[in-house]
Amino acid sequence: MALVSDHRIVTLKQALEMIPEEVVRAYPWYSYLTGVVCLDFSPPEALSWFERSRELFAAVADPFGELLAMAQMIAFRMLVDGMYNEGELLLGRAEELFASQREALPAAIAIQTAQILAGGNCFFLCKMEKAAFYSSLGLQLAGEHGMENLVAGLRVMRCYENGLGRWAAYHSEVEQALPLFVSPRVSAINKLLLRIAAVNLLDMEGDFGSYQYHKERFERETSGDLLAKSIAAPFLLIWDIDLLVAGGRNEEAIRLARQGLTLPHGGANPHLRSQFLHYLAFLLAACGDYKEAAATAEESIRLRDIAGGALFRTLNLFIIGGAHALMGDAEQAENLLNQSISSAVDHNRFMLIGAHVHRAYNRLRTGREVDSLTDIRIALKYLRENRFVHFFCWSPLIMKEILALAVRENIEPKYARHLATERLGSAILPDGRMIPLLEIKSLGTLELSISGAGRISAWDLTPAQRQLLALLITSPGSSLAQEQAQCILWPESSPEKSRSKLDNLLSRLRKLLAAAFEPHSVQDYLVLEKGILRLKHCVIDAKQFVCYGEKGLAHVRRREFWQADNAFRTANGFWQGEYLPGLDPDDAVSARREELSRLRVTISRPWSDILVGSNRAPEAADLLTATLRLDPLNQTLVRNLYNLRTIAGDLPGARKSLRQYRQGLAKEGFPPEEIEEMLESFWGQHSRFK
């Protein structure tokens, strides 16, 4: 067992090869250790050796050995062959043995066994409270014994215990695990599993921008061999498919689903294969290939029946039910969706949403609008109460109809519109008509566009049109009193003349917008009502930047650095430069420009600290370099950039930072002796990176 503890598996393999197989099969410990060796060299063969060792341990009444063998069998069913039904049968006896042996077990074995029992209850039975009991026990023991690597494994398990919509608790586990991501005492495989758990959360909650960043970083920083041999590869593919379905990119998703079926691990494992197939069936139905969709759906259900898993059966039923709804097979769709709803463990709302949405769609297609509205009411209630913006197999094809009907029938209209804005890039009018949002870029440029229609840049606009749009974009609620606009634009003109000029300006602007955005009506986006000029049904990048920037700062104040990092990165995606550059600003535009630039500088300080703390110093240096273009004399930013470059061995870059700082001070008129004093102060200041 010492060789196992030290992970000297090659030495153990060589020792066992010297023993005749009939002898190995006759002794429980030899059989057990052969199974351990097989996990590294030939995983499919491991199970039979663990089963043999369990029989032998039971025959000689060795509960310690039997528990070890059963724990390995449960782990095998969970992580290798995906036979959850078979793993479920082992849990009762294993829990009895653990209860009787727990006090006598070595700490490491007790912790690992607790983790496996937590996993069995989580994945096989979806009994999250029982899973939490075992993971809490293991976490306490691992903490008491300073076993950081085992803490990491248990943090992974606790993430998944919250994987059914309890996003705050899930985020908390990731935040607590952050130091483990970079700890030298945590194994490569546990770091991989931690990062996979974090990436999974981002897909499930619909933060697809952060998901894409962390997934690509994970793939870039993980060795190809480790990635290929782990369960990460097929699951990343499944989550990519879910993302593509949510974006309506069905053909790309079909390609990935077919690719998943060819993976060595995912293609042969019924648990994983069933998931690739249920997405494939849904996608084929959405694309009109009903014959292959029906056959694929049938095979997916067959494999799920073999693999088991309470949670995954509910998921399988509602995705396949949705496929049958798309195929027009209303009776089978209703049957499967009813089963999904009744099988949802503890009536979990995250899983129920998709089933109710698909059943609503099926009933709507067959003329059962009253019944459909009941499902829509339940689904939107669950979405709003939990602030969900995503669920598995969210499809724009279905959600456009569901959300439009909800608004028309006054069912959770505010949240339905919020979902349409966030997830579909659309606005829903009171009559249920859906129109694309007008997208306005004001950071680094001035540009208006509508997806699938035209685009207007600053150069297409007259100076007066640019100024009017700047006023509207800057004003609270993107609205401005007509008289106020007249006074700002033509302060020297009489009210009558300025009114005439505004009417003429609006007329010409509307004609320009109408030509660019045909067939969409300008009246849906630019209106003058009761003396108020207003931009409607639009999304403005500056407002998004502020929203995510302030969200990130709030996370920093709560020391939620992983969430802060994601919020800051989202905000940074909107920042393309100074607010409304090249325009002659009025007081409001100038104030807004200053406010946004100040926020950009403010978020750069904590964000660069977070990046450095998570081994992303080059990203931090790029961030500081970009921010210093806005505020080149910010001593804190200059000092941190200088230290980053020095630590990285980039001495020319470090000297360049100081040279640019000195030149900036001179350009601002500081006398040479004062510059030298400031540089002396520069060295004396505390820096996070020293």
Secondary structure in CASP SS format (residue, H / E / C, confidence):
PFRMAT SS
TARGET T0000
AUTHOR 0000-0000-0000
METHOD secondary structure of the structure
MODEL  1
M C 1.00
A H 1.00
L H 1.00
V H 1.00
S H 1.00
D C 1.00
H C 1.00
R C 1.00
I H 1.00
V H 1.00
T H 1.00
L H 1.00
K H 1.00
Q H 1.00
A H 1.00
L H 1.00
E H 1.00
M C 1.00
I C 1.00
P C 1.00
E H 1.00
E H 1.00
V H 1.00
V H 1.00
R H 1.00
A H 1.00
Y C 1.00
P H 1.00
W H 1.00
Y H 1.00
S H 1.00
Y H 1.00
L H 1.00
T H 1.00
G H 1.00
V H 1.00
V H 1.00
C H 1.00
L H 1.00
D H 1.00
F H 1.00
S C 1.00
P H 1.00
P H 1.00
E H 1.00
A H 1.00
L H 1.00
S H 1.00
W H 1.00
F H 1.00
E H 1.00
R H 1.00
S H 1.00
R H 1.00
E H 1.00
L H 1.00
F H 1.00
A H 1.00
A H 1.00
V C 1.00
A C 1.00
D C 1.00
P H 1.00
F H 1.00
G H 1.00
E H 1.00
L H 1.00
L H 1.00
A H 1.00
M H 1.00
A H 1.00
Q H 1.00
M H 1.00
I H 1.00
A H 1.00
F H 1.00
R H 1.00
M H 1.00
L H 1.00
V C 1.00
D C 1.00
G C 1.00
M C 1.00
Y H 1.00
N H 1.00
E H 1.00
G H 1.00
E H 1.00
L H 1.00
L H 1.00
L H 1.00
G H 1.00
R H 1.00
A H 1.00
E H 1.00
E H 1.00
L H 1.00
F H 1.00
A H 1.00
S H 1.00
Q H 1.00
R H 1.00
E H 1.00
A H 1.00
L C 1.00
P C 1.00
A H 1.00
A H 1.00
I H 1.00
A H 1.00
I H 1.00
Q H 1.00
T H 1.00
A H 1.00
Q H 1.00
I H 1.00
L H 1.00
A H 1.00
G H 1.00
G H 1.00
N H 1.00
C H 1.00
F H 1.00
F H 1.00
L C 1.00
C C 1.00
K C 1.00
M H 1.00
E H 1.00
K H 1.00
A H 1.00
A H 1.00
F H 1.00
Y H 1.00
S H 1.00
S H 1.00
L H 1.00
G H 1.00
L H 1.00
Q H 1.00
L H 1.00
A H 1.00
G H 1.00
E H 1.00
H C 1.00
G C 1.00
M C 1.00
E H 1.00
N H 1.00
L H 1.00
V H 1.00
A H 1.00
G H 1.00
L H 1.00
R H 1.00
V H 1.00
M H 1.00
R H 1.00
C H 1.00
Y H 1.00
E H 1.00
N C 1.00
G C 1.00
L C 1.00
G C 1.00
R C 1.00
W H 1.00
A H 1.00
A H 1.00
Y H 1.00
H H 1.00
S H 1.00
E H 1.00
V H 1.00
E H 1.00
Q H 1.00
A H 1.00
L H 1.00
P H 1.00
L H 1.00
F H 1.00
V C 1.00
S C 1.00
P C 1.00
R C 1.00
V C 1.00
S C 1.00
A H 1.00
I H 1.00
N H 1.00
K H 1.00
L H 1.00
L H 1.00
L H 1.00
R H 1.00
I H 1.00
A H 1.00
A H 1.00
V H 1.00
N H 1.00
L H 1.00
L H 1.00
D H 1.00
M H 1.00
E C 1.00
G C 1.00
D C 1.00
F H 1.00
G H 1.00
S H 1.00
Y H 1.00
Q H 1.00
Y H 1.00
H H 1.00
K H 1.00
E H 1.00
R H 1.00
F H 1.00
E H 1.00
R H 1.00
E H 1.00
T C 1.00
S C 1.00
G H 1.00
D H 1.00
L H 1.00
L H 1.00
A H 1.00
K H 1.00
S C 1.00
I C 1.00
A H 1.00
A H 1.00
P H 1.00
F H 1.00
L H 1.00
L H 1.00
I H 1.00
W H 1.00
D H 1.00
I H 1.00
D H 1.00
L H 1.00
L H 1.00
V H 1.00
A H 1.00
G C 1.00
G C 1.00
R C 1.00
N H 1.00
E H 1.00
E H 1.00
A H 1.00
I H 1.00
R H 1.00
L H 1.00
A H 1.00
R H 1.00
Q H 1.00
G H 1.00
L H 1.00
T C 1.00
L C 1.00
P C 1.00
H C 1.00
G C 1.00
G C 1.00
A C 1.00
N C 1.00
P H 1.00
H H 1.00
L H 1.00
R H 1.00
S H 1.00
Q H 1.00
F H 1.00
L H 1.00
H H 1.00
Y H 1.00
L H 1.00
A H 1.00
F H 1.00
L H 1.00
L H 1.00
A H 1.00
A H 1.00
C C 1.00
G C 1.00
D C 1.00
Y H 1.00
K H 1.00
E H 1.00
A H 1.00
A H 1.00
A H 1.00
T H 1.00
A H 1.00
E H 1.00
E H 1.00
S H 1.00
I H 1.00
R H 1.00
L H 1.00
R H 1.00
D H 1.00
I H 1.00
A H 1.00
G C 1.00
G C 1.00
A H 1.00
L H 1.00
F H 1.00
R H 1.00
T H 1.00
L H 1.00
N H 1.00
L H 1.00
F H 1.00
I H 1.00
I H 1.00
G H 1.00
G H 1.00
A H 1.00
H H 1.00
A H 1.00
L H 1.00
M H 1.00
G C 1.00
D C 1.00
A H 1.00
E H 1.00
Q H 1.00
A H 1.00
E H 1.00
N H 1.00
L H 1.00
L H 1.00
N H 1.00
Q H 1.00
S H 1.00
I H 1.00
S H 1.00
S H 1.00
A C 1.00
V H 1.00
D H 1.00
H H 1.00
N C 1.00
R H 1.00
F H 1.00
M H 1.00
L H 1.00
I H 1.00
G H 1.00
A H 1.00
H H 1.00
V H 1.00
H H 1.00
R H 1.00
A H 1.00
Y H 1.00
N H 1.00
R H 1.00
L H 1.00
R H 1.00
T C 1.00
G C 1.00
R C 1.00
E H 1.00
V H 1.00
D H 1.00
S H 1.00
L H 1.00
T H 1.00
D H 1.00
I H 1.00
R H 1.00
I H 1.00
A H 1.00
L H 1.00
K H 1.00
Y H 1.00
L H 1.00
R H 1.00
E H 1.00
N H 1.00
R C 1.00
F C 1.00
V C 1.00
H C 1.00
F C 1.00
F C 1.00
C C 1.00
W C 1.00
S C 1.00
P H 1.00
L H 1.00
I H 1.00
M H 1.00
K H 1.00
E H 1.00
I H 1.00
L H 1.00
A H 1.00
L H 1.00
A H 1.00
V H 1.00
R H 1.00
E C 1.00
N C 1.00
I C 1.00
E C 1.00
P H 1.00
K H 1.00
Y H 1.00
A H 1.00
R H 1.00
H H 1.00
L H 1.00
A H 1.00
T H 1.00
E H 1.00
R H 1.00
L H 1.00
G C 1.00
S E 1.00
A E 1.00
I E 1.00
L C 1.00
P C 1.00
D C 1.00
G C 1.00
R C 1.00
M E 1.00
I E 1.00
P E 1.00
L C 1.00
L E 1.00
E E 1.00
I E 1.00
K E 1.00
S C 1.00
L E 1.00
G C 1.00
T C 1.00
L C 1.00
E E 1.00
L E 1.00
S E 1.00
I E 1.00
S C 1.00
G C 1.00
A C 1.00
G C 1.00
R E 1.00
I E 1.00
S E 1.00
A H 1.00
W H 1.00
D H 1.00
L C 1.00
T C 1.00
P H 1.00
A H 1.00
Q H 1.00
R H 1.00
Q H 1.00
L H 1.00
L H 1.00
A H 1.00
L H 1.00
L H 1.00
I H 1.00
T H 1.00
S C 1.00
P H 1.00
G H 1.00
S H 1.00
S E 1.00
L E 1.00
A E 1.00
Q H 1.00
E H 1.00
Q H 1.00
A H 1.00
Q H 1.00
C H 1.00
I H 1.00
L H 1.00
W C 1.00
P C 1.00
E C 1.00
S C 1.00
S C 1.00
P H 1.00
E H 1.00
K H 1.00
S H 1.00
R H 1.00
S H 1.00
K H 1.00
L H 1.00
D H 1.00
N H 1.00
L H 1.00
L H 1.00
S H 1.00
R H 1.00
L H 1.00
R H 1.00
K H 1.00
L H 1.00
L H 1.00
A H 1.00
A H 1.00
A H 1.00
F H 1.00
E C 1.00
P C 1.00
H C 1.00
S C 1.00
V H 1.00
Q H 1.00
D H 1.00
Y C 1.00
L E 1.00
V E 1.00
L E 1.00
E E 1.00
K C 1.00
G C 1.00
I E 1.00
L E 1.00
R E 1.00
L E 1.00
K C 1.00
H C 1.00
C E 1.00
V E 1.00
I E 1.00
D H 1.00
A H 1.00
K H 1.00
Q H 1.00
F H 1.00
V H 1.00
C H 1.00
Y H 1.00
G H 1.00
E H 1.00
K H 1.00
G H 1.00
L H 1.00
A H 1.00
H H 1.00
V H 1.00
R H 1.00
R C 1.00
R C 1.00
E C 1.00
F H 1.00
W H 1.00
Q H 1.00
A H 1.00
D H 1.00
N H 1.00
A H 1.00
F H 1.00
R H 1.00
T H 1.00
A H 1.00
N H 1.00
G H 1.00
F H 1.00
W C 1.00
Q C 1.00
G C 1.00
E C 1.00
Y E 1.00
L C 1.00
P C 1.00
G C 1.00
L C 1.00
D C 1.00
P C 1.00
D C 1.00
D H 1.00
A H 1.00
V H 1.00
S H 1.00
A H 1.00
R H 1.00
R H 1.00
E H 1.00
E H 1.00
L H 1.00
S H 1.00
R H 1.00
L H 1.00
R H 1.00
V H 1.00
T H 1.00
I H 1.00
S H 1.00
R H 1.00
P H 1.00
W H 1.00
S H 1.00
D H 1.00
I H 1.00
L H 1.00
V H 1.00
G H 1.00
S C 1.00
N C 1.00
R C 1.00
A H 1.00
P H 1.00
E H 1.00
A H 1.00
A H 1.00
D H 1.00
L H 1.00
L H 1.00
T H 1.00
A H 1.00
T H 1.00
L H 1.00
R C 1.00
L C 1.00
D C 1.00
P C 1.00
L C 1.00
N C 1.00
Q H 1.00
T H 1.00
L H 1.00
V H 1.00
R H 1.00
N H 1.00
L H 1.00
Y H 1.00
N H 1.00
L H 1.00
R H 1.00
T H 1.00
I H 1.00
A C 1.00
G C 1.00
D C 1.00
L H 1.00
P H 1.00
G H 1.00
A H 1.00
R H 1.00
K H 1.00
S H 1.00
L H 1.00
R H 1.00
Q H 1.00
Y H 1.00
R H 1.00
Q H 1.00
G H 1.00
L H 1.00
A H 1.00
K H 1.00
E C 1.00
G C 1.00
F C 1.00
P C 1.00
P H 1.00
E H 1.00
E H 1.00
I H 1.00
E H 1.00
E H 1.00
M H 1.00
L H 1.00
E H 1.00
S H 1.00
F H 1.00
W H 1.00
G H 1.00
Q C 1.00
H C 1.00
S C 1.00
R C 1.00
F C 1.00
K C 1.00
END
